[in-house]
Structures are given as structure tokens and as C-alpha cells.
Amino acid sequence: MVNAVMTKNEFLVWLNNSIGKQYDFDGWYGYQCYDYANAG
């Protein structure tokens, strides 16, 4: 289980600013929807 470190409003701002960008938070298998879905 992962605990959120952002408030809902902070996450919404980040989410809107992330449009068109790619993320690989876990470093496995490149950019995946899993990384993006678990970013917040």
C-alpha cells in the first residue's frame, strides 16, 4: 500500500501539467500506464 504525499488539489494540478509527458517512476519496462496511474 502506498501513502499519498500530495493533497487532492496538488495532484490535480500535477495531473493537468503532466499532459503530453511520459513517466517511468519504477524504472521497469519503460513508460507504462501503471507508472502514470500510481504517480499520485
Biopython code that builds the backbone (N, CA, C, O; Angstrom):
import numpy as np
from Bio.PDB.StructureBuilder import StructureBuilder

atoms = [
    (1, "MET", "N", (0.845, -1.183, 0.000)),
    (1, "MET", "CA", (0.000, 0.000, 0.000)),
    (1, "MET", "C", (0.886, 1.240, 0.000)),
    (1, "MET", "O", (1.875, 1.312, 0.730)),
    (2, "VAL", "N", (0.524, 2.201, -0.815)),
    (2, "VAL", "CA", (1.289, 3.434, -0.931)),
    (2, "VAL", "C", (0.488, 4.574, -0.320)),
    (2, "VAL", "O", (-0.706, 4.720, -0.585)),
    (3, "ASN", "N", (1.152, 5.376, 0.495)),
    (3, "ASN", "CA", (0.502, 6.543, 1.084)),
    (3, "ASN", "C", (0.738, 7.754, 0.199)),
    (3, "ASN", "O", (1.857, 7.998, -0.251)),
    (4, "ALA", "N", (-0.314, 8.506, -0.044)),
    (4, "ALA", "CA", (-0.212, 9.699, -0.886)),
    (4, "ALA", "C", (0.595, 10.777, -0.180)),
    (4, "ALA", "O", (0.481, 10.960, 1.032)),
    (5, "VAL", "N", (1.402, 11.481, -0.942)),
    (5, "VAL", "CA", (2.199, 12.575, -0.386)),
    (5, "VAL", "C", (1.707, 13.929, -0.884)),
    (5, "VAL", "O", (2.257, 14.966, -0.513)),
    (6, "MET", "N", (0.672, 13.923, -1.724)),
    (6, "MET", "CA", (0.100, 15.159, -2.251)),
    (6, "MET", "C", (-1.353, 15.262, -1.803)),
    (6, "MET", "O", (-2.024, 14.256, -1.576)),
    (7, "THR", "N", (-1.812, 16.476, -1.685)),
    (7, "THR", "CA", (-3.239, 16.666, -1.449)),
    (7, "THR", "C", (-3.971, 16.429, -2.771)),
    (7, "THR", "O", (-3.344, 16.352, -3.828)),
    (8, "LYS", "N", (-5.269, 16.317, -2.707)),
    (8, "LYS", "CA", (-6.055, 16.118, -3.927)),
    (8, "LYS", "C", (-5.843, 17.268, -4.902)),
    (8, "LYS", "O", (-5.655, 17.041, -6.097)),
    (9, "ASN", "N", (-5.872, 18.491, -4.406)),
    (9, "ASN", "CA", (-5.687, 19.648, -5.287)),
    (9, "ASN", "C", (-4.293, 19.689, -5.890)),
    (9, "ASN", "O", (-4.140, 20.034, -7.062)),
    (10, "GLU", "N", (-3.265, 19.341, -5.107)),
    (10, "GLU", "CA", (-1.897, 19.290, -5.636)),
    (10, "GLU", "C", (-1.795, 18.249, -6.744)),
    (10, "GLU", "O", (-1.148, 18.480, -7.766)),
    (11, "PHE", "N", (-2.441, 17.098, -6.535)),
    (11, "PHE", "CA", (-2.403, 16.048, -7.545)),
    (11, "PHE", "C", (-3.116, 16.481, -8.819)),
    (11, "PHE", "O", (-2.638, 16.199, -9.918)),
    (12, "LEU", "N", (-4.250, 17.159, -8.690)),
    (12, "LEU", "CA", (-4.970, 17.618, -9.873)),
    (12, "LEU", "C", (-4.148, 18.616, -10.681)),
    (12, "LEU", "O", (-4.166, 18.582, -11.911)),
    (13, "VAL", "N", (-3.434, 19.499, -10.003)),
    (13, "VAL", "CA", (-2.552, 20.446, -10.697)),
    (13, "VAL", "C", (-1.447, 19.679, -11.416)),
    (13, "VAL", "O", (-1.159, 19.956, -12.580)),
    (14, "TRP", "N", (-0.823, 18.717, -10.733)),
    (14, "TRP", "CA", (0.233, 17.910, -11.343)),
    (14, "TRP", "C", (-0.311, 17.138, -12.544)),
    (14, "TRP", "O", (0.328, 17.073, -13.594)),
    (15, "LEU", "N", (-1.494, 16.558, -12.374)),
    (15, "LEU", "CA", (-2.102, 15.766, -13.442)),
    (15, "LEU", "C", (-2.344, 16.618, -14.681)),
    (15, "LEU", "O", (-2.031, 16.195, -15.794)),
    (16, "ASN", "N", (-2.888, 17.791, -14.502)),
    (16, "ASN", "CA", (-3.135, 18.685, -15.638)),
    (16, "ASN", "C", (-1.837, 19.145, -16.290)),
    (16, "ASN", "O", (-1.794, 19.325, -17.507)),
    (17, "ASN", "N", (-0.786, 19.337, -15.512)),
    (17, "ASN", "CA", (0.508, 19.754, -16.064)),
    (17, "ASN", "C", (1.270, 18.606, -16.709)),
    (17, "ASN", "O", (2.237, 18.844, -17.433)),
    (18, "SER", "N", (0.857, 17.367, -16.465)),
    (18, "SER", "CA", (1.575, 16.211, -16.989)),
    (18, "SER", "C", (1.085, 15.778, -18.370)),
    (18, "SER", "O", (1.644, 14.853, -18.960)),
    (19, "ILE", "N", (0.062, 16.427, -18.883)),
    (19, "ILE", "CA", (-0.481, 16.054, -20.190)),
    (19, "ILE", "C", (0.612, 16.181, -21.253)),
    (19, "ILE", "O", (1.271, 17.215, -21.366)),
    (20, "GLY", "N", (0.790, 15.110, -22.028)),
    (20, "GLY", "CA", (1.785, 15.091, -23.097)),
    (20, "GLY", "C", (3.168, 14.657, -22.653)),
    (20, "GLY", "O", (4.085, 14.609, -23.473)),
    (21, "LYS", "N", (3.345, 14.340, -21.377)),
    (21, "LYS", "CA", (4.640, 13.904, -20.858)),
    (21, "LYS", "C", (4.588, 12.412, -20.552)),
    (21, "LYS", "O", (3.506, 11.838, -20.431)),
    (22, "GLN", "N", (5.762, 11.781, -20.427)),
    (22, "GLN", "CA", (5.844, 10.360, -20.116)),
    (22, "GLN", "C", (6.622, 10.165, -18.826)),
    (22, "GLN", "O", (7.555, 10.914, -18.535)),
    (23, "TYR", "N", (6.234, 9.152, -18.051)),
    (23, "TYR", "CA", (6.870, 8.899, -16.768)),
    (23, "TYR", "C", (7.208, 7.423, -16.623)),
    (23, "TYR", "O", (6.459, 6.554, -17.072)),
    (24, "ASP", "N", (8.335, 7.154, -15.998)),
    (24, "ASP", "CA", (8.765, 5.788, -15.696)),
    (24, "ASP", "C", (9.232, 5.778, -14.242)),
    (24, "ASP", "O", (10.427, 5.677, -13.967)),
    (25, "PHE", "N", (8.285, 5.883, -13.323)),
    (25, "PHE", "CA", (8.614, 6.029, -11.914)),
    (25, "PHE", "C", (9.308, 4.811, -11.314)),
    (25, "PHE", "O", (10.184, 4.959, -10.462)),
    (26, "ASP", "N", (8.928, 3.611, -11.748)),
    (26, "ASP", "CA", (9.513, 2.419, -11.133)),
    (26, "ASP", "C", (10.763, 1.918, -11.852)),
    (26, "ASP", "O", (11.450, 1.030, -11.346)),
    (27, "GLY", "N", (11.067, 2.474, -13.027)),
    (27, "GLY", "CA", (12.272, 2.086, -13.743)),
    (27, "GLY", "C", (12.191, 0.729, -14.430)),
    (27, "GLY", "O", (13.214, 0.206, -14.871)),
    (28, "TRP", "N", (11.017, 0.155, -14.530)),
    (28, "TRP", "CA", (10.844, -1.155, -15.149)),
    (28, "TRP", "C", (10.040, -1.030, -16.435)),
    (28, "TRP", "O", (8.979, -0.405, -16.443)),
    (29, "TYR", "N", (10.525, -1.609, -17.507)),
    (29, "TYR", "CA", (9.800, -1.767, -18.766)),
    (29, "TYR", "C", (9.364, -0.454, -19.408)),
    (29, "TYR", "O", (8.355, -0.422, -20.113)),
    (30, "GLY", "N", (10.078, 0.592, -19.186)),
    (30, "GLY", "CA", (9.772, 1.862, -19.847)),
    (30, "GLY", "C", (8.494, 2.517, -19.337)),
    (30, "GLY", "O", (8.046, 2.267, -18.218)),
    (31, "TYR", "N", (7.929, 3.352, -20.182)),
    (31, "TYR", "CA", (6.732, 4.110, -19.806)),
    (31, "TYR", "C", (5.506, 3.210, -19.898)),
    (31, "TYR", "O", (5.257, 2.604, -20.940)),
    (32, "GLN", "N", (4.746, 3.121, -18.822)),
    (32, "GLN", "CA", (3.543, 2.298, -18.798)),
    (32, "GLN", "C", (2.417, 3.055, -18.109)),
    (32, "GLN", "O", (2.653, 3.993, -17.347)),
    (33, "CYS", "N", (1.184, 2.628, -18.392)),
    (33, "CYS", "CA", (0.043, 3.242, -17.720)),
    (33, "CYS", "C", (0.120, 2.999, -16.212)),
    (33, "CYS", "O", (-0.400, 3.796, -15.431)),
    (34, "TYR", "N", (0.771, 1.894, -15.792)),
    (34, "TYR", "CA", (0.916, 1.601, -14.362)),
    (34, "TYR", "C", (1.667, 2.730, -13.656)),
    (34, "TYR", "O", (1.270, 3.157, -12.572)),
    (35, "ASP", "N", (2.732, 3.204, -14.256)),
    (35, "ASP", "CA", (3.517, 4.288, -13.657)),
    (35, "ASP", "C", (2.666, 5.544, -13.509)),
    (35, "ASP", "O", (2.661, 6.192, -12.462)),
    (36, "TYR", "N", (1.959, 5.869, -14.563)),
    (36, "TYR", "CA", (1.157, 7.089, -14.552)),
    (36, "TYR", "C", (0.005, 6.975, -13.552)),
    (36, "TYR", "O", (-0.283, 7.924, -12.823)),
    (37, "ALA", "N", (-0.643, 5.828, -13.520)),
    (37, "ALA", "CA", (-1.781, 5.628, -12.615)),
    (37, "ALA", "C", (-1.354, 5.650, -11.159)),
    (37, "ALA", "O", (-2.147, 6.028, -10.297)),
    (38, "ASN", "N", (-0.135, 5.259, -10.865)),
    (38, "ASN", "CA", (0.341, 5.203, -9.487)),
    (38, "ASN", "C", (1.186, 6.411, -9.097)),
    (38, "ASN", "O", (1.812, 6.414, -8.037)),
    (39, "ALA", "N", (1.206, 7.420, -9.933)),
    (39, "ALA", "CA", (2.005, 8.609, -9.654)),
    (39, "ALA", "C", (1.468, 9.407, -8.481)),
    (39, "ALA", "O", (2.240, 10.005, -7.732)),
    (40, "GLY", "N", (0.174, 9.422, -8.317)),
    (40, "GLY", "CA", (-0.428, 10.250, -7.276)),
    (40, "GLY", "C", (-0.690, 9.483, -6.041)),
    (40, "GLY", "O", (-1.196, 10.037, -5.066)),
]
sb = StructureBuilder()
sb.init_structure("model")
sb.init_model(0)
sb.init_chain("A")
sb.init_seg("    ")
for serial, (resi, resn, name, xyz) in enumerate(atoms, 1):
    if name == "N":
        sb.init_residue(resn, " ", resi, " ")
    sb.init_atom(name, np.array(xyz, "f"), 0.0, 1.0, " ", f" {name:<3s}", serial, name[0])
structure = sb.get_structure()
